[in-house]
Amino acid sequence: MMADLQRSSKARILSPSLLLLLCLSLTTRPSMAAATDDQKETRISVKVGVILDLTSALGLLANNSITLAVEDIYSVHNDTATKIDLIVCNISQNDVVSAADQALDLIEKVKVQAILGPQNSEQARFIVKLGEKHEVPVIWFPITGPSLSPPPSPSSIYSDHGLNCLQFRAIADVIKALGWQSIVPIYEETEYGSHLIPCLTNVFKEMGIRMANVTSIRPITSDLDGTINNTLDDLKSMRSRIYLVHMNMDLGTTFIRSAQIKDMMGEGYAWILTQELSSLTDPKVNIQRKLYHDLSWQNYTYFTDPVRLKRFMQGALGVRPMDSNKTDFRRQREGNFSDRFKRTLTIYGWWAYHTIEALAKAVEKTGPGKGSILRKEILATNFTGLSGVNFSFSTKGQLDQSVLEVYNVIGDRERIIGAWSPETGLVQNYSKVGDDETSGEYKLLDPLWPGDTMDKPPKLRIGVPRTNSFPELVNVDNSSNKTKFDGFAINVFLKAVDILPFPLKNYEFVPLPIDESSNTTMPYYDYILCSETEDKELDAIIGDVTIVANRTRCVDFTLPYLDSSVVMVVRVNNATTGRGILFKPFHWSLWLILGGIFVGATIMIIMLDGNKTEEFRFNPFLVYKMDTMESFASNTAGWLVVLTTFLFILVLQVYTANLTSILTEGKERVPSFKDENEIKSSNLMVGYQRGSWVRGLLIEQVGFNESQLKDLGGREEYDKALSDGTRKGGVDAIFDETPYLTIFLSRYKSRFMMTGPIYKTGGFAFAFPKKLGLVLHFSNAILNVTQDVEPFRVLVAKSSLPTSIEDLEFEDQNEIETSSLSITNFGGLYPVLLSVAALLLGLSILNPRVIEWLRKKMVSILCSIRKA
């Protein structure tokens, strides 16, 4: 590859020798005290090559910083044996071939002891390899800080979790802390920009954050303005308003300026800037910037921003290495730097400054011509400069910048709202980590957002249906100037919002159109879920929305906040009313059997003993008087009287108990129809709630004809339609979900009841657009709300719901019915009576005295029972 680069360089306009002359012409400026001190003349000059793009903001900043560092070091330390002599080469950061050619010339012809730069990772990859081959240390300047290690290749970045991805891990934690579930990454289409997506993919997949509409911009194009404007137009038309911008300073300046012109830096938008753009937001930045328009590199538009570039990014967030230890020396040098170079000495500039300081210390120890030893000495660098910046290459040859700060752009200033490190995660104040009040906190100080508002973007639009058929569940009242939203669904939503793991304050309820489904066969809620979610740019729909399989193609549902099933409501038939209540305790067949028994027993007694006593002859109805039983002449007649009397007493006790139960329990509730088959076979009308998905269930699953169905608007219409019945233009049954029917029966329970089979549904839940991470958070919150029993009952009572709706009380035809006793209820008595009768008959034949004794004993017992 290096040979190819060398061969390709021969065809370029500038030969290596001319490039060398160019570099030599850019050799560092003379020291302020260079010619006045004879001791300085004896210093050994250590040539250091510098490859930077001086047309770029960071390249120019780095060059000015290292120039200032050389002057400062050797004006203060005038007794050093060595002195760094910078050989600066201006090479475009996009020109890999020229950078490699120049590095080779610096090593072989100029004999440099070290090379600083370049800014581009692709250039650095070749130059670092050249340095390793010729034992020349190469310190290159990525935006994450100086590094002696080669940049990761595009293939290895996918598994990289080191310093290159730290800022993106911090950004992901910021996004999670703010409760955002998706973000739009915007990056430049270069190797620098290409690191964004692999790093975000690694960290986002652990947090459930979605990258929506990933956007890239090619910085070298014939119409950059047009490309940026088209990209911004596309972004503006999207639902998402949370942008992550990963670009170099020059392209980023152009992009953000264009976004401001298109009113995309105002309320409702949020911008997060990665590390390179973050260095642009210094409070003192008031410099001439280059806005380039095309590929010519000559067609630049320069402007001086009178209100500072940061005003373009009002309310933006950013991450950058923590830089809090600002010393007096630093403030003084930053002022001098600004006066001299008309730009600000930022943290990136201080890194370049301290790189020279580290290199000067290393060459002073090792002397010239010892590249491998010099590299080891540089790697051992670990000091805190006079600026307060910690400088160490101890982390795999890279500058240790693992502690990052999160800032918020406010006017001409920046406000630090949090800090992040791999050990602590996101905290409000890094200096207080370990204190009880801050350790482990996962939050930021409240930022000021674009548009000078404290309301966190985006403003969620929560759609609320306004059918108002059952206002206890969801009610939209627009009778006054301000629309009011109420009902159980609203109360559950508000309660869930309070216990989300992040603040959610910036939302608004949006009333959805009144049911217009009469113009379509699509159920009302199916229509709003599949159409209004996109057309109205809704972020959620809350209300009495049922989880149904076909709806999951359009939206994602949370866990249900209320269970539901589809059942049938019919009229109640009160079968125990009227004059026949005294006959109700026994079934008619049992009355016949008992009557037959007593009539038969009477006839047998008359036949056996009717002519043997004067009393019986003149008073036959005294057969069952206990005090006349002793007068029977026939033993058989006696035991027959005993058995019949015992049965009479038993039947009388059962009759009394059952009649008491009937009179105590009240009227028997019998459904007019037990199931849907009776209704279908009679071709009767069936009602359902207007606009409900239940219509489809009745046709497709239950098997009703469309001509049998009638849509109804609410509980009043339910009452009238059921009361009228099919014959008077009403219905004989209504199918609906149990929450609605429970509310309906709480008012009309005396005349109607639930019955028939149960058709299970997914319950009532909230709906969100597909693949929106809010679903998981709201599901967890709803689970907490519904499982906290007492507060949940308070929500039920607050919404004027019947308390039974918590358990969705279901009443069938047997719930309070007291049925008539039939002959089968006495089935166990008959074998006993027959066995006793057979035994007594046998004893009376074999031994009349025994049967007589038994008869007397039983008569005595019965008399005692009667007297008791």
Stockholm file with secondary structure:
# STOCKHOLM 1.0

chainA/1-868         MMADLQRSSKARILSPSLLLLLCLSLTTRPSMAAATDDQKETRISVKVGVILDLTSALGLLANNSITLAVEDIYSVHNDTATKIDLIVCNISQNDVVSAADQALDLIEKVKVQAILGPQNSEQARFIVKLGEKHEVPVIWFPITGPSLSPPPSPSSIYSDHGLNCLQFRAIADVIKALGWQSIVPIYEETEYGSHLIPCLTNVFKEMGIRMANVTSIRPITSDLDGTINNTLDDLKSMRSRIYLVHMNMDLGTTFIRSAQIKDMMGEGYAWILTQELSSLTDPKVNIQRKLYHDLSWQNYTYFTDPVRLKRFMQGALGVRPMDSNKTDFRRQREGNFSDRFKRTLTIYGWWAYHTIEALAKAVEKTGPGKGSILRKEILATNFTGLSGVNFSFSTKGQLDQSVLEVYNVIGDRERIIGAWSPETGLVQNYSKVGDDETSGEYKLLDPLWPGDTMDKPPKLRIGVPRTNSFPELVNVDNSSNKTKFDGFAINVFLKAVDILPFPLKNYEFVPLPIDESSNTTMPYYDYILCSETEDKELDAIIGDVTIVANRTRCVDFTLPYLDSSVVMVVRVNNATTGRGILFKPFHWSLWLILGGIFVGATIMIIMLDGNKTEEFRFNPFLVYKMDTMESFASNTAGWLVVLTTFLFILVLQVYTANLTSILTEGKERVPSFKDENEIKSSNLMVGYQRGSWVRGLLIEQVGFNESQLKDLGGREEYDKALSDGTRKGGVDAIFDETPYLTIFLSRYKSRFMMTGPIYKTGGFAFAFPKKLGLVLHFSNAILNVTQDVEPFRVLVAKSSLPTSIEDLEFEDQNEIETSSLSITNFGGLYPVLLSVAALLLGLSILNPRVIEWLRKKMVSILCSIRKA
#=GR chainA/1-868 SS CHHHHHHHHTTSSSCHHHHHHHHHHTCCCCCTTGGGCHHHHTSEEEEEEEEECTTSHHHHHHHHHHHHHHHHHHHHCTTCSEEEEEEEEECCTTCHHHHHHHHHHIIIIICCSEEECCSCHHHHHHHHHHHHHTTCCEEBCCTTCCBSSCCCCTTGGGGCCSHHHHHHHHHHHHHHHTTCCEEEEEEESSHHHHTHHHHHHHHHTTTTCEECSCEEECSSCTTHHHHHHHHHHHHHTSSCCEEEEECCHHHHHHHHHHHHHTTCSSTTCEEEECHHHHTTCCTTCCCEEEEECSTTSSCEEEEECTTCGGGGGTTCEEEEECCCCCCHHHHHHHHHHHHHHSSCCCHHHHHHHHHHHHHHHHHHHHCTTCHHHHHHHHHTCEEECTTSCEEECTBTTBCCCCCEEEEEEETTEEEEEEEEETTTEEESCGGGTTSTTTTTCCCCCCCCBTTTBSSCSSCEEEEECCCCSSTTTCEEECSSSSCEEESHHHHHHHHHHHTSSSCCCCEEEEECCCCCGGGSSSCHHHHIIIIIHHHTTCSEEEEEEECCGGGGGTEEECCCSBCCEEEEEEEEEETTCSGGGGGTTBCHHHHHHHHHHHHHHHHHHHHHHTTSCHHHHHCGGGGGCGGGGGGCSCHHHHHHHHHHHHHHHHHHHHHHHHHHHHHHHCSCEEESCSSHHHHHHHTCCEEEETTCTHHHHIIIIICCCGGGEEEECSHHHHHHHHHHTGGGTSCSEEEEEHHHHHHHHHHHTTTEEEEEEEEECCCEEEEEETTCTHHHHHHHHHHHHHHSHHHHHHHHHHTTCCGGGGTTCCCCTTSSCCCCBCGGGGTTHHHHHHHHHHHHHHHHHHCHHHHHHHHHHHHHHHHHHHHC
#=GC SS_cons         CHHHHHHHHTTSSSCHHHHHHHHHHTCCCCCTTGGGCHHHHTSEEEEEEEEECTTSHHHHHHHHHHHHHHHHHHHHCTTCSEEEEEEEEECCTTCHHHHHHHHHHIIIIICCSEEECCSCHHHHHHHHHHHHHTTCCEEBCCTTCCBSSCCCCTTGGGGCCSHHHHHHHHHHHHHHHTTCCEEEEEEESSHHHHTHHHHHHHHHTTTTCEECSCEEECSSCTTHHHHHHHHHHHHHTSSCCEEEEECCHHHHHHHHHHHHHTTCSSTTCEEEECHHHHTTCCTTCCCEEEEECSTTSSCEEEEECTTCGGGGGTTCEEEEECCCCCCHHHHHHHHHHHHHHSSCCCHHHHHHHHHHHHHHHHHHHHCTTCHHHHHHHHHTCEEECTTSCEEECTBTTBCCCCCEEEEEEETTEEEEEEEEETTTEEESCGGGTTSTTTTTCCCCCCCCBTTTBSSCSSCEEEEECCCCSSTTTCEEECSSSSCEEESHHHHHHHHHHHTSSSCCCCEEEEECCCCCGGGSSSCHHHHIIIIIHHHTTCSEEEEEEECCGGGGGTEEECCCSBCCEEEEEEEEEETTCSGGGGGTTBCHHHHHHHHHHHHHHHHHHHHHHTTSCHHHHHCGGGGGCGGGGGGCSCHHHHHHHHHHHHHHHHHHHHHHHHHHHHHHHCSCEEESCSSHHHHHHHTCCEEEETTCTHHHHIIIIICCCGGGEEEECSHHHHHHHHHHTGGGTSCSEEEEEHHHHHHHHHHHTTTEEEEEEEEECCCEEEEEETTCTHHHHHHHHHHHHHHSHHHHHHHHHHTTCCGGGGTTCCCCTTSSCCCCBCGGGGTTHHHHHHHHHHHHHHHHHHCHHHHHHHHHHHHHHHHHHHHC
//
